[in-house]
């Protein structure tokens, strides 16, 4: 397992500290859960945005899908 340093604004830090104290779990537990449960959605979003940009800039093209071709 590796370690990554992350900076949060004061509001997020306070909320993590409160949750950590009330549940007696380390803040890192919740940060890790957030990443594990949301990374795929973030990847999908940014990869889609990159694909759209590549099409707009002519680096890639759309391939039309015609349903009849697959019957």
PyMOL Python script that loads the backbone (N, CA, C, O; Angstrom):
from pymol import cmd

cmd.read_pdbstr("""\
ATOM      1  N   UNK A   1       0.851  -1.171   0.000  1.00  0.00           N
ATOM      2  CA  UNK A   1       0.000   0.000   0.000  1.00  0.00           C
ATOM      3  C   UNK A   1       0.900   1.238   0.000  1.00  0.00           C
ATOM      4  O   UNK A   1       1.939   1.252   0.661  1.00  0.00           O
ATOM      5  N   UNK A   2       0.510   2.257  -0.727  1.00  0.00           N
ATOM      6  CA  UNK A   2       1.310   3.479  -0.772  1.00  0.00           C
ATOM      7  C   UNK A   2       0.595   4.616  -0.044  1.00  0.00           C
ATOM      8  O   UNK A   2      -0.599   4.539   0.246  1.00  0.00           O
ATOM      9  N   UNK A   3       1.349   5.663   0.238  1.00  0.00           N
ATOM     10  CA  UNK A   3       0.829   6.825   0.953  1.00  0.00           C
ATOM     11  C   UNK A   3       0.793   8.007  -0.002  1.00  0.00           C
ATOM     12  O   UNK A   3       1.745   8.247  -0.745  1.00  0.00           O
ATOM     13  N   UNK A   4      -0.322   8.749   0.023  1.00  0.00           N
ATOM     14  CA  UNK A   4      -0.482   9.948  -0.802  1.00  0.00           C
ATOM     15  C   UNK A   4      -0.910  11.082   0.121  1.00  0.00           C
ATOM     16  O   UNK A   4      -1.839  10.926   0.913  1.00  0.00           O
ATOM     17  N   UNK A   5      -0.243  12.206   0.021  1.00  0.00           N
ATOM     18  CA  UNK A   5      -0.619  13.373   0.815  1.00  0.00           C
ATOM     19  C   UNK A   5      -1.700  14.156   0.065  1.00  0.00           C
ATOM     20  O   UNK A   5      -1.576  14.410  -1.133  1.00  0.00           O
ATOM     21  N   UNK A   6      -2.752  14.530   0.777  1.00  0.00           N
ATOM     22  CA  UNK A   6      -3.864  15.272   0.181  1.00  0.00           C
ATOM     23  C   UNK A   6      -4.178  16.470   1.067  1.00  0.00           C
ATOM     24  O   UNK A   6      -4.227  16.352   2.291  1.00  0.00           O
ATOM     25  N   UNK A   7      -4.391  17.615   0.445  1.00  0.00           N
ATOM     26  CA  UNK A   7      -4.763  18.818   1.194  1.00  0.00           C
ATOM     27  C   UNK A   7      -6.255  19.074   1.004  1.00  0.00           C
ATOM     28  O   UNK A   7      -6.770  19.040  -0.114  1.00  0.00           O
ATOM     29  N   UNK A   8      -6.941  19.332   2.124  1.00  0.00           N
ATOM     30  CA  UNK A   8      -8.360  19.646   2.092  1.00  0.00           C
ATOM     31  C   UNK A   8      -8.574  21.032   2.669  1.00  0.00           C
ATOM     32  O   UNK A   8      -7.778  21.513   3.476  1.00  0.00           O
ATOM     33  N   UNK A   9      -9.665  21.671   2.243  1.00  0.00           N
ATOM     34  CA  UNK A   9      -9.986  22.959   2.842  1.00  0.00           C
ATOM     35  C   UNK A   9     -10.450  22.726   4.282  1.00  0.00           C
ATOM     36  O   UNK A   9     -10.693  21.590   4.690  1.00  0.00           O
ATOM     37  N   UNK A  10     -10.567  23.797   5.029  1.00  0.00           N
ATOM     38  CA  UNK A  10     -10.872  23.712   6.458  1.00  0.00           C
ATOM     39  C   UNK A  10     -12.207  23.029   6.735  1.00  0.00           C
ATOM     40  O   UNK A  10     -12.320  22.260   7.690  1.00  0.00           O
ATOM     41  N   UNK A  11     -13.215  23.300   5.915  1.00  0.00           N
ATOM     42  CA  UNK A  11     -14.533  22.700   6.116  1.00  0.00           C
ATOM     43  C   UNK A  11     -14.475  21.176   5.987  1.00  0.00           C
ATOM     44  O   UNK A  11     -15.014  20.462   6.832  1.00  0.00           O
ATOM     45  N   UNK A  12     -13.836  20.684   4.950  1.00  0.00           N
ATOM     46  CA  UNK A  12     -13.723  19.240   4.749  1.00  0.00           C
ATOM     47  C   UNK A  12     -12.926  18.617   5.881  1.00  0.00           C
ATOM     48  O   UNK A  12     -13.291  17.557   6.388  1.00  0.00           O
ATOM     49  N   UNK A  13     -11.850  19.262   6.279  1.00  0.00           N
ATOM     50  CA  UNK A  13     -11.026  18.744   7.375  1.00  0.00           C
ATOM     51  C   UNK A  13     -11.835  18.622   8.657  1.00  0.00           C
ATOM     52  O   UNK A  13     -11.759  17.600   9.340  1.00  0.00           O
ATOM     53  N   UNK A  14     -12.602  19.642   8.991  1.00  0.00           N
ATOM     54  CA  UNK A  14     -13.428  19.607  10.206  1.00  0.00           C
ATOM     55  C   UNK A  14     -14.467  18.501  10.136  1.00  0.00           C
ATOM     56  O   UNK A  14     -14.701  17.799  11.120  1.00  0.00           O
ATOM     57  N   UNK A  15     -15.091  18.344   8.975  1.00  0.00           N
ATOM     58  CA  UNK A  15     -16.102  17.299   8.825  1.00  0.00           C
ATOM     59  C   UNK A  15     -15.484  15.910   8.970  1.00  0.00           C
ATOM     60  O   UNK A  15     -16.063  15.034   9.612  1.00  0.00           O
ATOM     61  N   UNK A  16     -14.308  15.709   8.375  1.00  0.00           N
ATOM     62  CA  UNK A  16     -13.620  14.425   8.511  1.00  0.00           C
ATOM     63  C   UNK A  16     -13.229  14.163   9.964  1.00  0.00           C
ATOM     64  O   UNK A  16     -13.382  13.050  10.467  1.00  0.00           O
ATOM     65  N   UNK A  17     -12.724  15.197  10.629  1.00  0.00           N
ATOM     66  CA  UNK A  17     -12.339  15.051  12.038  1.00  0.00           C
ATOM     67  C   UNK A  17     -13.539  14.697  12.907  1.00  0.00           C
ATOM     68  O   UNK A  17     -13.439  13.836  13.781  1.00  0.00           O
ATOM     69  N   UNK A  18     -14.666  15.351  12.675  1.00  0.00           N
ATOM     70  CA  UNK A  18     -15.878  15.076  13.449  1.00  0.00           C
ATOM     71  C   UNK A  18     -16.346  13.640  13.216  1.00  0.00           C
ATOM     72  O   UNK A  18     -16.650  12.918  14.165  1.00  0.00           O
ATOM     73  N   UNK A  19     -16.401  13.235  11.960  1.00  0.00           N
ATOM     74  CA  UNK A  19     -16.816  11.876  11.630  1.00  0.00           C
ATOM     75  C   UNK A  19     -15.869  10.854  12.245  1.00  0.00           C
ATOM     76  O   UNK A  19     -16.302   9.839  12.791  1.00  0.00           O
ATOM     77  N   UNK A  20     -14.594  11.129  12.152  1.00  0.00           N
ATOM     78  CA  UNK A  20     -13.580  10.240  12.716  1.00  0.00           C
ATOM     79  C   UNK A  20     -13.744  10.101  14.228  1.00  0.00           C
ATOM     80  O   UNK A  20     -13.691   8.994  14.764  1.00  0.00           O
ATOM     81  N   UNK A  21     -13.941  11.208  14.902  1.00  0.00           N
ATOM     82  CA  UNK A  21     -14.104  11.193  16.356  1.00  0.00           C
ATOM     83  C   UNK A  21     -15.375  10.459  16.762  1.00  0.00           C
ATOM     84  O   UNK A  21     -15.354   9.628  17.669  1.00  0.00           O
ATOM     85  N   UNK A  22     -16.473  10.764  16.094  1.00  0.00           N
ATOM     86  CA  UNK A  22     -17.754  10.167  16.462  1.00  0.00           C
ATOM     87  C   UNK A  22     -17.829   8.677  16.174  1.00  0.00           C
ATOM     88  O   UNK A  22     -18.564   7.955  16.849  1.00  0.00           O
ATOM     89  N   UNK A  23     -17.092   8.209  15.195  1.00  0.00           N
ATOM     90  CA  UNK A  23     -17.160   6.792  14.815  1.00  0.00           C
ATOM     91  C   UNK A  23     -15.944   5.990  15.280  1.00  0.00           C
ATOM     92  O   UNK A  23     -15.892   4.769  15.130  1.00  0.00           O
ATOM     93  N   UNK A  24     -14.977   6.698  15.842  1.00  0.00           N
ATOM     94  CA  UNK A  24     -13.736   6.075  16.311  1.00  0.00           C
ATOM     95  C   UNK A  24     -13.014   5.307  15.199  1.00  0.00           C
ATOM     96  O   UNK A  24     -12.480   4.218  15.410  1.00  0.00           O
ATOM     97  N   UNK A  25     -13.018   5.906  14.028  1.00  0.00           N
ATOM     98  CA  UNK A  25     -12.270   5.373  12.881  1.00  0.00           C
ATOM     99  C   UNK A  25     -11.332   6.475  12.408  1.00  0.00           C
ATOM    100  O   UNK A  25     -11.631   7.657  12.578  1.00  0.00           O
ATOM    101  N   UNK A  26     -10.202   6.103  11.817  1.00  0.00           N
ATOM    102  CA  UNK A  26      -9.281   7.134  11.331  1.00  0.00           C
ATOM    103  C   UNK A  26      -9.844   7.867  10.101  1.00  0.00           C
ATOM    104  O   UNK A  26     -10.629   7.311   9.333  1.00  0.00           O
ATOM    105  N   UNK A  27      -9.428   9.105   9.943  1.00  0.00           N
ATOM    106  CA  UNK A  27      -9.852   9.892   8.775  1.00  0.00           C
ATOM    107  C   UNK A  27      -9.471   9.185   7.488  1.00  0.00           C
ATOM    108  O   UNK A  27     -10.210   9.226   6.504  1.00  0.00           O
ATOM    109  N   UNK A  28      -8.316   8.537   7.498  1.00  0.00           N
ATOM    110  CA  UNK A  28      -7.852   7.841   6.294  1.00  0.00           C
ATOM    111  C   UNK A  28      -8.833   6.751   5.854  1.00  0.00           C
ATOM    112  O   UNK A  28      -8.936   6.460   4.662  1.00  0.00           O
ATOM    113  N   UNK A  29      -9.549   6.150   6.798  1.00  0.00           N
ATOM    114  CA  UNK A  29     -10.552   5.131   6.455  1.00  0.00           C
ATOM    115  C   UNK A  29     -11.598   5.731   5.511  1.00  0.00           C
ATOM    116  O   UNK A  29     -11.953   5.128   4.498  1.00  0.00           O
ATOM    117  N   UNK A  30     -12.085   6.921   5.855  1.00  0.00           N
ATOM    118  CA  UNK A  30     -13.137   7.556   5.062  1.00  0.00           C
ATOM    119  C   UNK A  30     -12.609   8.098   3.733  1.00  0.00           C
ATOM    120  O   UNK A  30     -13.298   8.029   2.715  1.00  0.00           O
ATOM    121  N   UNK A  31     -11.420   8.621   3.741  1.00  0.00           N
ATOM    122  CA  UNK A  31     -10.825   9.105   2.491  1.00  0.00           C
ATOM    123  C   UNK A  31     -10.638   7.930   1.535  1.00  0.00           C
ATOM    124  O   UNK A  31     -10.947   8.037   0.349  1.00  0.00           O
ATOM    125  N   UNK A  32     -10.131   6.806   2.052  1.00  0.00           N
ATOM    126  CA  UNK A  32      -9.925   5.613   1.228  1.00  0.00           C
ATOM    127  C   UNK A  32     -11.266   5.110   0.673  1.00  0.00           C
ATOM    128  O   UNK A  32     -11.357   4.765  -0.505  1.00  0.00           O
ATOM    129  N   UNK A  33     -12.321   5.068   1.532  1.00  0.00           N
ATOM    130  CA  UNK A  33     -13.643   4.624   1.075  1.00  0.00           C
ATOM    131  C   UNK A  33     -14.179   5.528  -0.039  1.00  0.00           C
ATOM    132  O   UNK A  33     -14.733   5.046  -1.026  1.00  0.00           O
ATOM    133  N   UNK A  34     -14.009   6.835   0.129  1.00  0.00           N
ATOM    134  CA  UNK A  34     -14.468   7.771  -0.898  1.00  0.00           C
ATOM    135  C   UNK A  34     -13.784   7.522  -2.227  1.00  0.00           C
ATOM    136  O   UNK A  34     -14.434   7.527  -3.273  1.00  0.00           O
ATOM    137  N   UNK A  35     -12.488   7.305  -2.195  1.00  0.00           N
ATOM    138  CA  UNK A  35     -11.749   7.054  -3.437  1.00  0.00           C
ATOM    139  C   UNK A  35     -12.177   5.720  -4.047  1.00  0.00           C
ATOM    140  O   UNK A  35     -12.463   5.647  -5.242  1.00  0.00           O
ATOM    141  N   UNK A  36     -12.223   4.677  -3.237  1.00  0.00           N
ATOM    142  CA  UNK A  36     -12.587   3.357  -3.739  1.00  0.00           C
ATOM    143  C   UNK A  36     -13.979   3.343  -4.366  1.00  0.00           C
ATOM    144  O   UNK A  36     -14.194   2.702  -5.395  1.00  0.00           O
ATOM    145  N   UNK A  37     -14.914   4.043  -3.752  1.00  0.00           N
ATOM    146  CA  UNK A  37     -16.300   4.005  -4.212  1.00  0.00           C
ATOM    147  C   UNK A  37     -16.618   5.007  -5.318  1.00  0.00           C
ATOM    148  O   UNK A  37     -17.674   4.909  -5.945  1.00  0.00           O
ATOM    149  N   UNK A  38     -15.733   5.965  -5.571  1.00  0.00           N
ATOM    150  CA  UNK A  38     -16.038   7.011  -6.555  1.00  0.00           C
ATOM    151  C   UNK A  38     -15.031   7.137  -7.684  1.00  0.00           C
ATOM    152  O   UNK A  38     -15.278   7.868  -8.643  1.00  0.00           O
ATOM    153  N   UNK A  39     -13.918   6.456  -7.599  1.00  0.00           N
ATOM    154  CA  UNK A  39     -12.875   6.612  -8.618  1.00  0.00           C
ATOM    155  C   UNK A  39     -13.361   6.214 -10.006  1.00  0.00           C
ATOM    156  O   UNK A  39     -13.045   6.888 -10.986  1.00  0.00           O
ATOM    157  N   UNK A  40     -14.118   5.137 -10.103  1.00  0.00           N
ATOM    158  CA  UNK A  40     -14.601   4.690 -11.419  1.00  0.00           C
ATOM    159  C   UNK A  40     -15.478   5.754 -12.075  1.00  0.00           C
ATOM    160  O   UNK A  40     -15.354   5.998 -13.275  1.00  0.00           O
ATOM    161  N   UNK A  41     -16.356   6.387 -11.309  1.00  0.00           N
ATOM    162  CA  UNK A  41     -17.201   7.453 -11.857  1.00  0.00           C
ATOM    163  C   UNK A  41     -16.372   8.639 -12.330  1.00  0.00           C
ATOM    164  O   UNK A  41     -16.645   9.217 -13.382  1.00  0.00           O
ATOM    165  N   UNK A  42     -15.365   8.996 -11.554  1.00  0.00           N
ATOM    166  CA  UNK A  42     -14.492  10.113 -11.925  1.00  0.00           C
ATOM    167  C   UNK A  42     -13.702   9.770 -13.184  1.00  0.00           C
ATOM    168  O   UNK A  42     -13.558  10.604 -14.077  1.00  0.00           O
ATOM    169  N   UNK A  43     -13.191   8.538 -13.253  1.00  0.00           N
ATOM    170  CA  UNK A  43     -12.465   8.099 -14.458  1.00  0.00           C
ATOM    171  C   UNK A  43     -13.373   8.189 -15.676  1.00  0.00           C
ATOM    172  O   UNK A  43     -12.975   8.727 -16.709  1.00  0.00           O
ATOM    173  N   UNK A  44     -14.594   7.664 -15.559  1.00  0.00           N
ATOM    174  CA  UNK A  44     -15.538   7.692 -16.682  1.00  0.00           C
ATOM    175  C   UNK A  44     -15.780   9.117 -17.155  1.00  0.00           C
ATOM    176  O   UNK A  44     -15.775   9.389 -18.355  1.00  0.00           O
ATOM    177  N   UNK A  45     -15.990  10.022 -16.214  1.00  0.00           N
ATOM    178  CA  UNK A  45     -16.281  11.405 -16.580  1.00  0.00           C
ATOM    179  C   UNK A  45     -15.116  12.047 -17.332  1.00  0.00           C
ATOM    180  O   UNK A  45     -15.305  12.618 -18.406  1.00  0.00           O
ATOM    181  N   UNK A  46     -13.906  11.950 -16.764  1.00  0.00           N
ATOM    182  CA  UNK A  46     -12.774  12.627 -17.376  1.00  0.00           C
ATOM    183  C   UNK A  46     -12.324  11.960 -18.668  1.00  0.00           C
ATOM    184  O   UNK A  46     -11.857  12.645 -19.578  1.00  0.00           O
ATOM    185  N   UNK A  47     -12.454  10.640 -18.770  1.00  0.00           N
ATOM    186  CA  UNK A  47     -12.122   9.966 -20.020  1.00  0.00           C
ATOM    187  C   UNK A  47     -13.119  10.321 -21.112  1.00  0.00           C
ATOM    188  O   UNK A  47     -12.741  10.473 -22.273  1.00  0.00           O
ATOM    189  N   UNK A  48     -14.401  10.457 -20.744  1.00  0.00           N
ATOM    190  CA  UNK A  48     -15.410  10.885 -21.710  1.00  0.00           C
ATOM    191  C   UNK A  48     -15.146  12.311 -22.178  1.00  0.00           C
ATOM    192  O   UNK A  48     -15.230  12.604 -23.370  1.00  0.00           O
ATOM    193  N   UNK A  49     -14.827  13.197 -21.238  1.00  0.00           N
ATOM    194  CA  UNK A  49     -14.505  14.577 -21.617  1.00  0.00           C
ATOM    195  C   UNK A  49     -13.310  14.620 -22.566  1.00  0.00           C
ATOM    196  O   UNK A  49     -13.298  15.406 -23.513  1.00  0.00           O
ATOM    197  N   UNK A  50     -12.301  13.778 -22.316  1.00  0.00           N
ATOM    198  CA  UNK A  50     -11.123  13.732 -23.186  1.00  0.00           C
ATOM    199  C   UNK A  50     -11.498  13.214 -24.571  1.00  0.00           C
ATOM    200  O   UNK A  50     -11.018  13.734 -25.578  1.00  0.00           O
ATOM    201  N   UNK A  51     -12.355  12.189 -24.628  1.00  0.00           N
ATOM    202  CA  UNK A  51     -12.784  11.642 -25.911  1.00  0.00           C
ATOM    203  C   UNK A  51     -13.548  12.690 -26.720  1.00  0.00           C
ATOM    204  O   UNK A  51     -13.339  12.820 -27.926  1.00  0.00           O
ATOM    205  N   UNK A  52     -14.428  13.433 -26.058  1.00  0.00           N
ATOM    206  CA  UNK A  52     -15.186  14.487 -26.731  1.00  0.00           C
ATOM    207  C   UNK A  52     -14.237  15.558 -27.261  1.00  0.00           C
ATOM    208  O   UNK A  52     -14.402  16.040 -28.382  1.00  0.00           O
ATOM    209  N   UNK A  53     -13.252  15.927 -26.460  1.00  0.00           N
ATOM    210  CA  UNK A  53     -12.269  16.927 -26.890  1.00  0.00           C
ATOM    211  C   UNK A  53     -11.465  16.412 -28.086  1.00  0.00           C
ATOM    212  O   UNK A  53     -11.201  17.166 -29.023  1.00  0.00           O
ATOM    213  N   UNK A  54     -11.075  15.140 -28.062  1.00  0.00           N
ATOM    214  CA  UNK A  54     -10.317  14.554 -29.178  1.00  0.00           C
ATOM    215  C   UNK A  54     -11.138  14.557 -30.459  1.00  0.00           C
ATOM    216  O   UNK A  54     -10.597  14.809 -31.536  1.00  0.00           O
ATOM    217  N   UNK A  55     -12.431  14.282 -30.363  1.00  0.00           N
ATOM    218  CA  UNK A  55     -13.295  14.319 -31.546  1.00  0.00           C
ATOM    219  C   UNK A  55     -13.425  15.753 -32.048  1.00  0.00           C
ATOM    220  O   UNK A  55     -13.339  16.000 -33.251  1.00  0.00           O
ATOM    221  N   UNK A  56     -13.632  16.695 -31.134  1.00  0.00           N
ATOM    222  CA  UNK A  56     -13.778  18.103 -31.517  1.00  0.00           C
ATOM    223  C   UNK A  56     -12.514  18.643 -32.173  1.00  0.00           C
ATOM    224  O   UNK A  56     -12.598  19.495 -33.058  1.00  0.00           O
ATOM    225  N   UNK A  57     -11.348  18.166 -31.757  1.00  0.00           N
ATOM    226  CA  UNK A  57     -10.069  18.632 -32.297  1.00  0.00           C
ATOM    227  C   UNK A  57      -9.594  17.816 -33.495  1.00  0.00           C
ATOM    228  O   UNK A  57      -8.507  18.063 -34.019  1.00  0.00           O
ATOM    229  N   UNK A  58     -10.394  16.848 -33.932  1.00  0.00           N
ATOM    230  CA  UNK A  58     -10.033  16.043 -35.092  1.00  0.00           C
ATOM    231  C   UNK A  58      -9.011  14.951 -34.809  1.00  0.00           C
ATOM    232  O   UNK A  58      -8.492  14.341 -35.743  1.00  0.00           O
ATOM    233  N   UNK A  59      -8.715  14.695 -33.550  1.00  0.00           N
ATOM    234  CA  UNK A  59      -7.766  13.635 -33.206  1.00  0.00           C
ATOM    235  C   UNK A  59      -8.413  12.258 -33.272  1.00  0.00           C
ATOM    236  O   UNK A  59      -7.718  11.245 -33.352  1.00  0.00           O
ATOM    237  N   UNK A  60      -9.732  12.220 -33.239  1.00  0.00           N
ATOM    238  CA  UNK A  60     -10.478  10.973 -33.276  1.00  0.00           C
ATOM    239  C   UNK A  60     -11.765  11.235 -34.030  1.00  0.00           C
ATOM    240  O   UNK A  60     -12.106  12.389 -34.292  1.00  0.00           O
ATOM    241  N   UNK A  61     -12.482  10.183 -34.381  1.00  0.00           N
ATOM    242  CA  UNK A  61     -13.737  10.366 -35.097  1.00  0.00           C
ATOM    243  C   UNK A  61     -14.791   9.405 -34.568  1.00  0.00           C
ATOM    244  O   UNK A  61     -14.483   8.378 -33.964  1.00  0.00           O
ATOM    245  N   UNK A  62     -16.037   9.769 -34.814  1.00  0.00           N
ATOM    246  CA  UNK A  62     -17.142   8.909 -34.439  1.00  0.00           C
ATOM    247  C   UNK A  62     -17.366   7.874 -35.527  1.00  0.00           C
ATOM    248  O   UNK A  62     -17.200   8.160 -36.713  1.00  0.00           O
ATOM    249  N   UNK A  63     -17.744   6.670 -35.119  1.00  0.00           N
ATOM    250  CA  UNK A  63     -18.103   5.615 -36.070  1.00  0.00           C
ATOM    251  C   UNK A  63     -19.595   5.384 -35.913  1.00  0.00           C
ATOM    252  O   UNK A  63     -20.049   4.985 -34.841  1.00  0.00           O
ATOM    253  N   UNK A  64     -20.361   5.629 -36.963  1.00  0.00           N
ATOM    254  CA  UNK A  64     -21.812   5.483 -36.850  1.00  0.00           C
ATOM    255  C   UNK A  64     -22.205   4.032 -36.578  1.00  0.00           C
ATOM    256  O   UNK A  64     -21.600   3.102 -37.110  1.00  0.00           O
ATOM    257  N   UNK A  65     -23.210   3.859 -35.757  1.00  0.00           N
ATOM    258  CA  UNK A  65     -23.751   2.540 -35.457  1.00  0.00           C
ATOM    259  C   UNK A  65     -25.068   2.406 -36.183  1.00  0.00           C
ATOM    260  O   UNK A  65     -25.978   3.210 -35.983  1.00  0.00           O
ATOM    261  N   UNK A  66     -25.176   1.387 -37.030  1.00  0.00           N
ATOM    262  CA  UNK A  66     -26.413   1.131 -37.754  1.00  0.00           C
ATOM    263  C   UNK A  66     -26.938  -0.212 -37.289  1.00  0.00           C
ATOM    264  O   UNK A  66     -26.297  -1.244 -37.492  1.00  0.00           O
ATOM    265  N   UNK A  67     -28.091  -0.196 -36.672  1.00  0.00           N
ATOM    266  CA  UNK A  67     -28.655  -1.400 -36.065  1.00  0.00           C
ATOM    267  C   UNK A  67     -28.804  -2.537 -37.077  1.00  0.00           C
ATOM    268  O   UNK A  67     -28.574  -3.694 -36.723  1.00  0.00           O
ATOM    269  N   UNK A  68     -29.170  -2.252 -38.290  1.00  0.00           N
ATOM    270  CA  UNK A  68     -29.408  -3.284 -39.298  1.00  0.00           C
ATOM    271  C   UNK A  68     -28.133  -4.088 -39.573  1.00  0.00           C
ATOM    272  O   UNK A  68     -28.215  -5.249 -39.974  1.00  0.00           O
ATOM    273  N   UNK A  69     -26.970  -3.495 -39.365  1.00  0.00           N
ATOM    274  CA  UNK A  69     -25.704  -4.204 -39.615  1.00  0.00           C
ATOM    275  C   UNK A  69     -25.505  -5.358 -38.649  1.00  0.00           C
ATOM    276  O   UNK A  69     -24.692  -6.246 -38.907  1.00  0.00           O
ATOM    277  N   UNK A  70     -26.228  -5.361 -37.552  1.00  0.00           N
ATOM    278  CA  UNK A  70     -25.992  -6.362 -36.521  1.00  0.00           C
ATOM    279  C   UNK A  70     -27.151  -7.349 -36.380  1.00  0.00           C
ATOM    280  O   UNK A  70     -27.208  -8.096 -35.403  1.00  0.00           O
ATOM    281  N   UNK A  71     -28.055  -7.360 -37.324  1.00  0.00           N
ATOM    282  CA  UNK A  71     -29.197  -8.292 -37.272  1.00  0.00           C
ATOM    283  C   UNK A  71     -28.842  -9.614 -37.891  1.00  0.00           C
ATOM    284  O   UNK A  71     -29.676 -10.519 -37.937  1.00  0.00           O
TER     285      UNK A  71
END
""", "prot")
cmd.dss("prot")
cmd.show_as("cartoon", "prot")
cmd.util.cbc("prot")
cmd.orient("prot")
